[in-house]
Amino acid sequence: MAAQFSEGWSGTPMWQLAGGLQENMKKEQQLREAMAADVLYIEQEGDGFRAAFVVGKLVEKQYIDTKVRGPRRKLREEAVKDGYSFRKACREAPHDQREEAVQRKQKDLVARTWTPKELPREGVEYEEQVEEPMRARLAKKPRGNGWTRVGDKDFFKHASAPMVFDPSKGRYFKIDADNNSYVDCDMPHDPMEYPVGVNVANSLVGSTDEDLNAADRPRTLVLKELVKTGAAMKNPLFFLDQPAACFALFDGIRGGAAVEWCSKHFHTKLLPQLSAQITFWNDLEVRDLLTSILAELDVQLVQQPGCCWEGVSVAIALTLGDRAIVCCLGGTHALVIGPNGSWKPLGCGHSTGVNEERKRVEAAGGEAFGKSEALGMDAALVRKVVRRGNSQIAEGASNEEEVRRILDECSDIFSTLGFVSEDTIDGKSARSNYKKLALKVHPDKAPEELKDRAKAAFEKIEKAAATIEELCERDAEATTCLQRVLFAAGESGAYMSQATAAAILEVAEGSTVEEAGKKARELRESIVKLGMLTDGSYAHPDQEWGMRLIEEAVEAIAEPSALAASRGSDGQSALTPVQVTRGLGLRDLKLPRRIVTAQPQVDVIRLEQEGAHHLVLLSSGAASLTDEEVFKRVSGFSKQPKAASLLVAADAAARNAKKGVKGPQRFASCIVSVFEVSPLFSEPSAKRARKDAGDKVRARHILLKHKDLKVKMDPQAHLRSKGPIIRPLAQAERELLRLKETLSKDLNQFPALARKHSECKSCLQPGQMAGDMGWISKGTLGDAGL
């Protein structure tokens, strides 16, 4: 009898099919377990290396990954050794305790230093075959948080950035909205959340409470959540290590319009440029970023009609994970206080008190004179060199008068010998003028008390005559050209008028920039004929000065009328000398040569040691306090940035008022930030549910209200007969600071002080309960830090 089989049956027995199915299921389970094992990576961060270890877990068919990172190491081999330690700790621990074992090892490695003998060989391969399944799975997973799958597709899109990830290709793309297309981009940095808590506060104190609304006051910028701020301004920063924050202080020089302009434009440059690079920002790149932003602000500021003649000093603190990058420019500076009580000043070298700065200023055509006594700075003021050219030899002038003219009123060889624009310049005329003057200033004809000055004047005219003869021998026409330029400039000061510029260039007033440039080239070509040294410098100081005057004349002709008008009718006196050798703006000290530069000092502070690190940013007005005085005030209110900043600003402003300081430096502004470094912990998974620990504390407070509140009367105020609120905010802050200083000496006074001063209904509670707020949870007061 013939057997009949159903269509499609292979003839394989059912028991064999079942066995094959079980085998396949077993292999699939083994693969899933292999993809939930562990994997080691070595990440490069700038010029350092770090071990990254991922422990996988399979829970209800979903993978949950825990990632830990070792400390930053200088050598790759050190990071590899850290990775080996992670791997050993993980694989020796029970399966359900692997994460805890790796986290404990992470904490141990912070204090671990490897000896050369313990390190693996250079270039060792750390990857293992057993890690390949999990490594392949992670390669299909986008880096960082905020990614969501697009529908049912194997395609991911970022929630806050115009970016997608294609797992099949392992590539990242930026979305070009204009062309509705995808553009290849770099792999974003996988951000790490460091155990660093950030708390910051700023204070501003002037001579009076009304000063706080003055136009020339310093400005501050506090961005505590850079990632959220960037998302709000369409500049994704999800790839930055956490915490990510930025604090900036802008301090005025000569006025306040430039300060306001910079404070409004700084963050509009910082956020887009930070967002433009989604890979890891190493120390050098951050330095270059801040330097380029300040350079860009400087270029734009000197073109602003309303404020280009003013200047700005800047202090910036950019926090990225376990780093605080501090940038100081001009009169501002910073103070770093470590957990062990050590302190270090930053950014204090932008004045003529530093020899290198003074030399650079003088080489660029500036001079240091006087002293900035008001701010307690042991440094001279900075201005353009004042050159005098009194060529008028008065008939019948006495020996003393002529000596004074030669020594005090003549800055070049031609005016020293009395040459004017119509004179013929040659060796013969120089010798003739020298003989006439020698008869007047010869030391033998001077009274005893003037002999030294007469001798100096005689030597000066003798040297001038010899120099002119030498120059005429080289090129008489070029020597005459140089004399015409110097004579037309006359007495030079803070700026050059267009009339003087036209006279120097021998062009009509109102000439075009092209005409002025053409004439300037001709003059320069002529003066160069007088000689150059092998190092490229000019053979004679007056030759160098003539070239500078030509440059300045071209700049004056090219200066837009709006900028000239913004200088005012009394512009020469308005362009006062400055206390700094670096800063933003200050057009008269930037063009045509940079007497004052915009090159900042940038320092990187590592936030690795456990405990509270304090960073203090100080305006130039706060320089009336010494760094040690600032340190003592901040240390007195450790981890209390508002009280510390207010105390520093108030004491500095009081000292400025006592000295009679005027202008922007009468203010004292201060930003105090506290970085609380906790013990290391593992980086939480994006998919792990956040659980509120429910920690609560018992709190009590003293509340003072000010007149700018929308609700100026406490509903319970009539019970205490305290009446309406009339005090300004600054007064309320000062009163609270005094109360805080009292409580720091004797905390037992709190109930009595709360009952007497607090303007909150909690002060009505009896006995020791005055001011008691009960039990509160983190974040319930509207501040994430509380």
FISEKOL-173271 format. One record per residue (C-alpha): residue number from 1; x, y, z. Coordinates in steps of 0.02 Angstrom, whole numbers, plus 50000, padded with zeros to 5 digits. Each point is the difference from the previous one (the first is absolute). Layout:
BEGIN
(NUM,(X,Y,Z));
...
***
This chain:
BEGIN
(1,(50000,50000,50000));
(2,(50075,50167,49949));
(3,(50027,50129,50139));
(4,(49930,50176,49979));
(5,(50089,50153,50070));
(6,(49938,50178,50021));
(7,(50068,50127,49877));
(8,(50159,50087,50059));
(9,(50052,49866,50125));
(10,(50187,49964,49989));
(11,(49989,49830,50075));
(12,(50100,50052,50156));
(13,(49931,49919,50158));
(14,(49910,50118,50122));
(15,(50117,49958,50143));
(16,(50146,50056,49893));
(17,(49914,50163,49953));
(18,(49964,50035,50183));
(19,(50182,49968,50044));
(20,(50060,50120,49866));
(21,(49880,50133,50061));
(22,(50064,49982,50178));
(23,(50179,50014,49937));
(24,(49960,50159,49906));
(25,(49913,50072,50152));
(26,(50150,49956,50106));
(27,(50118,50087,49879));
(28,(49889,50153,49995));
(29,(49998,50006,50190));
(30,(50188,49983,50006));
(31,(50016,50142,49874));
(32,(49883,50110,50103));
(33,(50102,49963,50156));
(34,(50161,50038,49907));
(35,(49926,50167,49948));
(36,(49963,50036,50184));
(37,(50175,49960,50064));
(38,(50134,50136,50013));
(39,(50109,50099,49882));
(40,(50153,50112,50020));
(41,(50038,50159,49903));
(42,(50146,50122,50009));
(43,(49941,50178,49967));
(44,(50115,50143,49954));
(45,(49959,50168,50077));
(46,(50114,50134,49932));
(47,(50178,49952,50048));
(48,(49940,49873,50130));
(49,(49920,49828,50004));
(50,(49863,49919,50101));
(51,(49937,49821,50020));
(52,(49812,49978,49970));
(53,(49921,49837,50057));
(54,(49821,49949,49960));
(55,(49908,49865,50095));
(56,(49844,49932,49915));
(57,(49845,49923,50077));
(58,(49854,49913,49915));
(59,(49834,50038,50086));
(60,(49839,49943,49917));
(61,(50078,49995,49827));
(62,(50070,50177,50021));
(63,(50182,50046,50022));
(64,(50048,50116,50142));
(65,(50179,50062,49992));
(66,(50100,50075,50142));
(67,(50153,50099,49946));
(68,(50143,50052,50113));
(69,(50155,50097,49956));
(70,(50170,49998,50081));
(71,(50102,50155,50042));
(72,(50082,50101,49863));
(73,(50176,49935,49966));
(74,(50147,50075,49906));
(75,(50051,49834,49920));
(76,(49891,49881,49901));
(77,(50081,49852,50089));
(78,(49942,50069,50169));
(79,(49821,50008,49936));
(80,(50015,49822,49933));
(81,(50060,49942,50172));
(82,(49847,50084,50077));
(83,(49893,49906,49874));
(84,(50079,49835,50047));
(85,(49958,50038,50183));
(86,(49819,50033,49954));
(87,(49991,49839,49900));
(88,(50074,49895,50140));
(89,(49885,50075,50132));
(90,(49848,49969,49890));
(91,(50038,49820,49954));
(92,(50051,49946,50174));
(93,(49839,50066,50078));
(94,(49835,49905,50007));
(95,(49894,50034,49846));
(96,(49872,50106,50093));
(97,(50136,50103,50086));
(98,(50106,50048,49850));
(99,(49943,50181,49994));
(100,(50038,50030,50184));
(101,(50171,49918,49983));
(102,(50047,50112,49853));
(103,(49939,50155,50091));
(104,(50107,49958,50152));
(105,(50149,49975,49886));
(106,(49966,50168,49918));
(107,(50017,50087,50168));
(108,(50160,49904,50040));
(109,(50082,50049,49835));
(110,(49987,50186,50037));
(111,(50138,49984,50129));
(112,(50096,49865,49906));
(113,(50167,50040,49917));
(114,(50076,49868,49886));
(115,(50186,49968,49999));
(116,(50088,49972,49832));
(117,(50022,49815,50040));
(118,(49813,49978,50023));
(119,(49954,50075,49832));
(120,(49968,49894,49845));
(121,(50113,50017,49850));
(122,(49978,50150,49887));
(123,(49864,49981,49868));
(124,(49926,49844,50080));
(125,(49832,49940,49931));
(126,(49874,49998,50142));
(127,(49847,49937,49905));
(128,(49947,49818,50026));
(129,(49905,49884,49884));
(130,(49869,49966,50134));
(131,(49952,50184,49998));
(132,(49958,50005,49815));
(133,(49812,49963,50014));
(134,(49972,50139,50127));
(135,(50118,50117,49908));
(136,(49899,49972,49841));
(137,(49837,50035,50093));
(138,(50066,50161,50075));
(139,(50062,50056,49829));
(140,(49818,50004,49945));
(141,(49953,50107,50149));
(142,(50018,50190,49984));
(143,(50118,50084,50122));
(144,(49931,50103,50142));
(145,(49822,50034,50055));
(146,(49849,50076,49915));
(147,(49985,49880,49852));
(148,(49832,49926,49947));
(149,(49960,49870,49868));
(150,(49910,50067,49847));
(151,(49839,49899,49991));
(152,(50033,49816,49965));
(153,(50160,50039,49904));
(154,(50173,49955,50060));
(155,(50041,50185,49999));
(156,(50027,50124,50142));
(157,(49968,50186,50014));
(158,(50061,50116,50137));
(159,(49869,50091,50101));
(160,(50093,50167,50016));
(161,(50120,50001,49852));
(162,(49974,49992,49810));
(163,(50092,49834,49994));
(164,(49963,49818,49958));
(165,(50091,49835,50020));
(166,(49994,49856,49876));
(167,(50047,49838,50091));
(168,(50015,49899,49840));
(169,(50139,50116,49939));
(170,(50063,50049,50173));
(171,(50000,50182,49944));
(172,(49934,50165,50067));
(173,(49918,50132,49892));
(174,(49950,50181,50024));
(175,(49834,50054,49928));
(176,(50018,50143,49875));
(177,(49833,50088,50016));
(178,(50032,50113,49850));
(179,(50027,49856,49879));
(180,(49899,49869,50096));
(181,(50149,49882,49993));
(182,(50119,49904,50112));
(183,(50183,50053,50017));
(184,(50137,49889,50074));
(185,(50066,50058,50169));
(186,(50121,49941,50135));
(187,(49952,49878,50136));
(188,(49940,50102,50149));
(189,(50092,49994,50165));
(190,(49920,49880,50123));
(191,(49974,50118,50147));
(192,(50042,49953,50177));
(193,(49907,50065,50151));
(194,(50130,50040,50130));
(195,(49962,50003,50187));
(196,(50019,50188,50008));
(197,(49864,50111,50073));
(198,(49998,50182,49944));
(199,(49934,50146,50101));
(200,(50029,50180,49949));
(201,(49951,50176,50052));
(202,(50053,50175,49951));
(203,(49993,50170,50084));
(204,(50022,50180,49945));
(205,(50028,50145,50119));
(206,(50028,50183,49955));
(207,(50026,50162,50095));
(208,(49812,50015,50028));
(209,(49847,49891,49973));
(210,(49952,50108,49851));
(211,(50166,49954,49919));
(212,(49934,49824,49968));
(213,(49900,50067,49853));
(214,(50140,50109,49931));
(215,(50046,49975,49817));
(216,(50185,49971,50037));
(217,(49973,49859,50125));
(218,(50082,49829,49970));
(219,(49891,49863,49926));
(220,(49995,49815,50040));
(221,(49939,49849,49902));
(222,(49956,49837,50088));
(223,(49953,49847,49896));
(224,(49983,49857,50125));
(225,(49929,49875,49875));
(226,(50093,50018,49835));
(227,(49916,49849,49921));
(228,(49825,50067,50035));
(229,(50049,50176,49949));
(230,(50073,49934,49837));
(231,(49843,49900,49962));
(232,(49892,50153,50031));
(233,(50106,50101,49877));
(234,(50005,49861,49869));
(235,(50183,49961,50036));
(236,(50006,49817,50056));
(237,(50132,49964,50132));
(238,(49947,49826,50054));
(239,(50177,49933,49973));
(240,(50079,50108,50137));
(241,(50060,49918,50160));
(242,(49893,50044,50150));
(243,(49989,50114,50092));
(244,(50014,50129,49861));
(245,(49986,50182,50052));
(246,(50069,50171,49958));
(247,(50022,50155,50108));
(248,(50067,50165,49933));
(249,(50038,50172,50072));
(250,(50017,50155,49889));
(251,(50082,50154,50074));
(252,(50006,50172,49918));
(253,(50147,50109,49951));
(254,(49958,50185,49970));
(255,(49812,49964,49999));
(256,(49861,49872,49997));
(257,(49931,49993,49823));
(258,(50133,49876,49943));
(259,(49966,49891,50153));
(260,(49816,49989,49957));
(261,(50038,49957,49819));
(262,(50122,49860,50045));
(263,(49886,49925,50132));
(264,(49860,49987,49872));
(265,(50106,49922,49863));
(266,(50118,49882,50091));
(267,(49880,49853,50019));
(268,(49939,50020,49820));
(269,(50176,49955,49946));
(270,(50042,49872,50134));
(271,(49850,49884,49977));
(272,(50006,49982,49808));
(273,(50188,49971,50001));
(274,(49988,49872,50140));
(275,(49861,49913,49904));
(276,(50101,49997,49839));
(277,(50120,49868,50067));
(278,(49911,49846,50067));
(279,(50159,49904,50042));
(280,(50094,50016,50164));
(281,(50063,50175,50039));
(282,(50178,49982,50062));
(283,(50089,50133,50102));
(284,(50091,50079,49853));
(285,(49841,50010,49896));
(286,(49905,50084,50142));
(287,(50142,50126,50020));
(288,(49995,50038,49814));
(289,(49810,50013,50005));
(290,(49995,50131,50138));
(291,(50146,50095,49923));
(292,(49917,50005,49828));
(293,(49832,50056,50073));
(294,(50083,50145,50091));
(295,(50097,50045,49842));
(296,(49838,50000,49901));
(297,(49914,50110,50129));
(298,(50149,50118,49997));
(299,(49998,50019,49811));
(300,(49815,50039,50001));
(301,(50007,50113,50153));
(302,(50128,50121,49925));
(303,(49876,50026,49856));
(304,(49852,50045,50112));
(305,(49964,50189,49990));
(306,(49927,50014,50174));
(307,(50135,49912,50098));
(308,(50157,49965,49897));
(309,(50106,50122,50103));
(310,(49953,49912,50162));
(311,(50075,49836,50058));
(312,(49951,49841,50091));
(313,(50091,49885,50120));
(314,(49932,49823,50004));
(315,(50007,49850,50117));
(316,(49921,49835,49942));
(317,(49982,49831,50085));
(318,(49945,49857,49886));
(319,(49963,49837,50091));
(320,(50006,49837,49900));
(321,(49988,49845,50109));
(322,(50151,49992,50114));
(323,(50082,50155,49924));
(324,(49978,50185,50033));
(325,(50079,50105,49863));
(326,(50034,50176,50064));
(327,(50031,50142,49876));
(328,(50054,50174,50060));
(329,(50030,50156,49898));
(330,(50043,50175,50058));
(331,(49965,50062,50176));
(332,(49899,49849,50056));
(333,(50079,49852,50086));
(334,(49952,49838,50087));
(335,(50040,49907,50159));
(336,(49994,49810,50016));
(337,(49981,49925,50174));
(338,(50028,49813,50017));
(339,(49917,49880,50123));
(340,(50158,50000,50107));
(341,(49994,50189,50024));
(342,(50137,50043,49874));
(343,(49966,50145,49882));
(344,(50072,50063,49838));
(345,(49971,50163,49902));
(346,(49971,49994,49812));
(347,(50008,50134,49866));
(348,(50092,50138,50094));
(349,(50132,50046,49870));
(350,(49912,50122,49883));
(351,(50079,50162,50061));
(352,(50162,50095,49980));
(353,(50055,49928,50168));
(354,(50055,49849,49897));
(355,(50163,50041,49913));
(356,(49958,49901,49842));
(357,(49835,50093,49983));
(358,(50083,50169,50019));
(359,(50130,49958,49867));
(360,(49865,49941,49880));
(361,(49899,50160,50026));
(362,(50151,50110,49968));
(363,(50050,49901,49845));
(364,(49825,50027,49929));
(365,(50007,50189,50021));
(366,(49926,50017,50174));
(367,(50071,50064,50161));
(368,(49977,49967,50185));
(369,(49987,50149,50115));
(370,(49929,50048,50169));
(371,(49921,49871,50114));
(372,(49827,49928,50028));
(373,(49991,50039,50185));
(374,(49811,49986,50011));
(375,(49997,49812,49977));
(376,(50154,49960,50098));
(377,(50088,49942,49841));
(378,(50188,50013,50002));
(379,(50002,50044,49816));
(380,(50005,50152,49886));
(381,(49862,50057,49884));
(382,(50005,49966,49813));
(383,(49977,50123,49857));
(384,(50069,50037,49828));
(385,(50170,50083,50002));
(386,(49982,50188,50008));
(387,(50122,50071,49872));
(388,(50041,50186,50003));
(389,(50073,50095,49855));
(390,(50030,50182,50048));
(391,(50111,50065,49861));
(392,(49978,50185,50042));
(393,(50163,50075,50062));
(394,(49944,50160,50086));
(395,(50102,50156,49970));
(396,(50085,50056,50157));
(397,(49962,49838,50092));
(398,(50104,49974,50155));
(399,(50116,49854,50029));
(400,(49874,49920,50117));
(401,(49854,50020,49878));
(402,(50095,49925,49855));
(403,(50063,49855,50105));
(404,(49820,49965,50053));
(405,(49941,50004,49818));
(406,(50135,49878,49943));
(407,(49982,49877,50144));
(408,(49812,50007,50036));
(409,(49915,50056,49839));
(410,(50095,49915,49859));
(411,(49979,49815,49963));
(412,(50091,49989,49832));
(413,(50166,50057,49929));
(414,(49924,50129,49882));
(415,(49898,50096,50130));
(416,(50151,49993,50116));
(417,(50100,50103,49873));
(418,(49852,50115,49965));
(419,(49958,49943,49822));
(420,(49828,50050,49935));
(421,(49906,49944,49844));
(422,(50074,50131,49881));
(423,(50182,49967,50047));
(424,(50124,49910,49890));
(425,(50061,49842,50083));
(426,(50182,49958,49968));
(427,(50163,49979,50093));
(428,(50049,50182,49981));
(429,(49838,50068,50074));
(430,(50007,49873,50141));
(431,(50176,50055,50047));
(432,(49948,50184,49989));
(433,(49851,49977,50116));
(434,(50107,49900,50119));
(435,(50128,50142,50015));
(436,(49864,50129,50036));
(437,(49923,49893,50136));
(438,(50169,49951,50073));
(439,(50032,50183,50041));
(440,(49838,50006,50100));
(441,(50006,49837,50096));
(442,(50187,49972,50024));
(443,(50029,49939,50179));
(444,(50134,50132,50028));
(445,(49866,50136,49979));
(446,(49875,49920,50117));
(447,(49983,50041,50184));
(448,(50064,49868,50121));
(449,(49828,49928,50039));
(450,(49964,49972,49813));
(451,(50167,49931,49945));
(452,(49943,49818,49999));
(453,(49844,50036,49896));
(454,(50100,50115,49885));
(455,(50127,49862,49973));
(456,(49860,49879,49955));
(457,(49924,50126,49878));
(458,(50170,50033,49921));
(459,(50030,49814,49974));
(460,(49825,49982,49926));
(461,(50023,50134,49867));
(462,(50174,49935,49959));
(463,(49930,49825,49972));
(464,(49853,50068,49899));
(465,(50115,50095,49882));
(466,(50112,49847,49974));
(467,(49850,49889,49965));
(468,(49923,50120,49873));
(469,(50167,50013,49909));
(470,(50011,49810,49994));
(471,(49821,49982,49936));
(472,(50026,50134,49867));
(473,(50153,49909,49938));
(474,(49893,49843,49977));
(475,(49855,50089,49915));
(476,(49967,50186,50017));
(477,(49828,49990,49920));
(478,(49944,49860,50117));
(479,(50065,50100,50149));
(480,(49897,50149,49948));
(481,(49848,49887,49980));
(482,(50023,49935,50177));
(483,(50015,50177,50070));
(484,(49839,50054,49911));
(485,(49905,49852,50076));
(486,(50063,50035,50176));
(487,(49969,50187,49989));
(488,(49822,49977,49932));
(489,(49957,49884,50146));
(490,(50049,50132,50127));
(491,(49957,49946,50176));
(492,(49922,49827,49994));
(493,(49885,49933,50134));
(494,(49859,49876,50028));
(495,(49934,50013,49823));
(496,(50033,50086,49834));
(497,(49875,50116,49918));
(498,(49959,49982,49816));
(499,(50072,50174,49969));
(500,(50168,49948,50073));
(501,(49993,49836,49903));
(502,(49970,50093,49837));
(503,(50149,50115,50036));
(504,(50114,49851,50035));
(505,(49950,49911,49840));
(506,(49997,50163,49900));
(507,(49823,49968,49938));
(508,(49845,50107,50006));
(509,(49878,49979,50144));
(510,(49859,49883,49948));
(511,(50115,49896,49889));
(512,(49952,49820,49972));
(513,(50083,49855,50087));
(514,(50075,49945,49834));
(515,(50082,50170,49975));
(516,(50067,49999,50178));
(517,(50066,49823,49980));
(518,(50089,50042,49838));
(519,(50085,50152,50076));
(520,(50047,49901,50156));
(521,(50087,49869,49893));
(522,(50101,50135,49913));
(523,(50054,50077,50166));
(524,(50048,49831,50072));
(525,(50102,49955,49846));
(526,(50093,50162,50018));
(527,(50036,49987,50187));
(528,(50058,49819,49983));
(529,(50147,50065,49897));
(530,(50075,50070,50160));
(531,(50052,49825,50050));
(532,(49943,49839,50082));
(533,(50089,49890,50125));
(534,(50032,49814,49973));
(535,(49859,49953,50119));
(536,(49873,50095,49895));
(537,(49986,50152,50115));
(538,(50031,50178,49946));
(539,(50171,50078,50015));
(540,(49943,50151,50101));
(541,(49861,50026,50132));
(542,(49929,50152,49907));
(543,(49989,49894,49844));
(544,(49898,49872,50098));
(545,(49890,50137,50071));
(546,(49970,50075,49829));
(547,(49938,49832,49937));
(548,(49880,49987,50148));
(549,(49932,50174,49964));
(550,(49967,49951,49819));
(551,(49906,49843,50057));
(552,(49899,50101,50124));
(553,(49960,50131,49869));
(554,(49930,49869,49881));
(555,(49896,49929,50144));
(556,(49934,50174,50042));
(557,(49949,50030,49818));
(558,(49915,49830,49994));
(559,(49909,50024,50166));
(560,(49812,50006,49973));
(561,(49922,50167,50044));
(562,(49882,49914,50122));
(563,(50148,49938,50102));
(564,(50082,50170,50001));
(565,(49836,50080,50055));
(566,(49979,49876,50143));
(567,(50166,50058,50070));
(568,(49922,50170,50037));
(569,(50058,50177,49971));
(570,(50124,49987,50143));
(571,(50063,49828,49947));
(572,(50182,50030,50047));
(573,(49959,50021,50184));
(574,(49864,49864,49996));
(575,(50128,49869,49947));
(576,(50075,49986,50172));
(577,(50150,49887,50037));
(578,(49954,49824,50056));
(579,(50061,49887,50140));
(580,(50019,49844,49893));
(581,(50110,49936,49860));
(582,(49867,49880,49934));
(583,(49814,50015,49973));
(584,(49859,50005,49874));
(585,(49960,50159,49903));
(586,(50103,50159,50029));
(587,(50011,50042,49816));
(588,(50128,50139,50024));
(589,(50119,49874,50080));
(590,(49967,49862,49873));
(591,(50020,50089,49832));
(592,(50109,50013,49904));
(593,(50110,49905,50123));
(594,(49946,49894,50147));
(595,(50066,50090,50152));
(596,(49865,49908,50098));
(597,(49966,49821,49941));
(598,(49854,49882,50023));
(599,(50104,49845,50042));
(600,(49930,49921,50160));
(601,(50080,49889,50129));
(602,(49915,49829,50005));
(603,(50026,49873,50139));
(604,(49926,49825,50024));
(605,(49952,49945,50176));
(606,(49974,49815,50033));
(607,(49853,49960,50114));
(608,(50061,49829,50055));
(609,(50039,50015,50187));
(610,(49848,49963,50108));
(611,(49927,50148,50093));
(612,(49947,50178,49962));
(613,(50098,50099,49870));
(614,(49963,50188,49998));
(615,(50027,50109,49846));
(616,(49987,50189,50020));
(617,(49988,50118,49851));
(618,(50040,50181,50047));
(619,(49975,50165,49910));
(620,(50137,50132,49995));
(621,(49911,50096,50139));
(622,(50019,49849,50114));
(623,(50190,50016,49983));
(624,(49994,50119,50148));
(625,(49996,49841,50105));
(626,(50156,49893,50000));
(627,(49985,49819,49946));
(628,(50030,49946,50180));
(629,(49856,50110,50059));
(630,(49886,49925,49868));
(631,(50055,49825,50051));
(632,(49958,50032,50183));
(633,(49827,50068,49959));
(634,(49955,49856,49885));
(635,(50069,49871,50122));
(636,(49893,50077,50137));
(637,(49846,49954,49898));
(638,(50058,49836,49925));
(639,(49868,49920,49885));
(640,(49893,50158,50017));
(641,(50035,50093,49838));
(642,(49871,50138,50019));
(643,(50059,50053,50172));
(644,(50183,49988,49946));
(645,(49977,50100,49839));
(646,(49899,50135,50090));
(647,(50129,50019,50138));
(648,(50144,50016,49877));
(649,(49908,50125,49889));
(650,(49937,50104,50147));
(651,(50170,50016,50083));
(652,(50089,50040,49836));
(653,(49870,50132,49952));
(654,(50012,50080,50173));
(655,(50189,50012,49982));
(656,(49981,50077,49826));
(657,(49877,50130,50067));
(658,(50122,50045,50140));
(659,(50137,50029,49871));
(660,(49884,50105,49892));
(661,(50010,49885,49848));
(662,(49895,50062,49853));
(663,(49941,49920,49838));
(664,(49964,49815,49972));
(665,(50132,49949,50128));
(666,(49894,50068,50143));
(667,(49898,49841,49984));
(668,(50052,49833,50070));
(669,(49927,49846,49916));
(670,(50033,49821,50050));
(671,(49945,49827,49944));
(672,(50030,49856,50121));
(673,(49973,49823,49938));
(674,(50013,49843,50107));
(675,(50043,49833,49921));
(676,(49961,49859,50121));
(677,(50094,49844,49944));
(678,(49923,49840,50068));
(679,(50068,49822,49993));
(680,(49992,49922,49827));
(681,(49844,49908,49948));
(682,(49949,49904,49845));
(683,(49924,50089,49854));
(684,(49812,49962,50006));
(685,(49918,49917,49851));
(686,(49887,50105,49892));
(687,(49864,49869,50018));
(688,(50016,49981,50187));
(689,(49854,50076,50092));
(690,(50047,50146,50109));
(691,(49949,49971,50178));
(692,(49973,50140,50124));
(693,(50095,49958,50156));
(694,(49873,50099,50100));
(695,(50134,50077,50111));
(696,(49932,50139,50107));
(697,(50077,50128,50117));
(698,(49930,50110,50138));
(699,(50025,50183,49955));
(700,(49970,50172,50072));
(701,(50026,50170,49924));
(702,(49997,50188,50019));
(703,(49911,50086,49855));
(704,(50018,50185,49958));
(705,(49898,50080,49862));
(706,(50044,50147,49889));
(707,(49901,50134,49911));
(708,(50018,49925,49826));
(709,(49893,49849,50045));
(710,(49831,49988,49916));
(711,(49920,49963,50169));
(712,(50072,50133,50114));
(713,(49896,49962,50155));
(714,(50002,49837,50094));
(715,(49820,49950,50042));
(716,(50057,49967,50178));
(717,(50106,50158,50014));
(718,(49866,50093,50098));
(719,(50017,49870,50139));
(720,(50178,50057,50027));
(721,(49972,50186,49960));
(722,(50140,50000,49873));
(723,(49908,50102,49871));
(724,(50033,50016,49813));
(725,(50162,49944,49917));
(726,(50105,50151,49949));
(727,(50179,49936,50001));
(728,(50092,49973,49834));
(729,(50071,49829,49954));
(730,(50179,50053,50039));
(731,(49952,50052,50176));
(732,(49909,49835,50029));
(733,(50155,49904,49947));
(734,(50111,50102,50117));
(735,(49883,49971,50147));
(736,(49996,49813,49967));
(737,(50189,49996,49987));
(738,(50017,50083,50170));
(739,(49877,49875,50075));
(740,(50098,49857,49921));
(741,(50164,50064,50073));
(742,(49917,50009,50172));
(743,(49934,49822,49984));
(744,(50170,49934,49946));
(745,(50062,50050,50174));
(746,(49850,49936,50099));
(747,(49869,49891,49915));
(748,(49894,49996,50158));
(749,(49943,50178,49962));
(750,(49901,49941,49849));
(751,(49824,49992,50079));
(752,(50018,50174,50077));
(753,(50067,50077,49838));
(754,(49866,49915,49895));
(755,(49862,50064,50116));
(756,(50072,50177,49992));
(757,(50048,50018,49817));
(758,(49914,49869,49891));
(759,(49855,50055,49891));
(760,(49928,49827,49975));
(761,(49854,49928,50098));
(762,(50116,49863,50064));
(763,(50076,50127,50121));
(764,(49835,50001,50097));
(765,(50027,49823,50061));
(766,(50033,49989,50187));
(767,(50165,49974,50089));
(768,(50139,49909,49909));
(769,(49885,49969,49851));
(770,(50015,50180,49936));
(771,(50048,49996,49816));
(772,(49974,49811,49989));
(773,(49949,49939,49825));
(774,(49976,49818,50047));
(775,(50066,49855,49897));
(776,(50040,50040,49818));
(777,(50057,49895,49853));
(778,(50132,50041,49871));
(779,(49937,50118,49866));
(780,(49842,50054,50092));
(781,(50067,50178,50023));
(782,(50015,50029,49813));
(783,(50188,49977,49994));
(784,(50071,49834,49941));
(785,(50148,50024,50115));
(786,(49890,50008,50156));
***
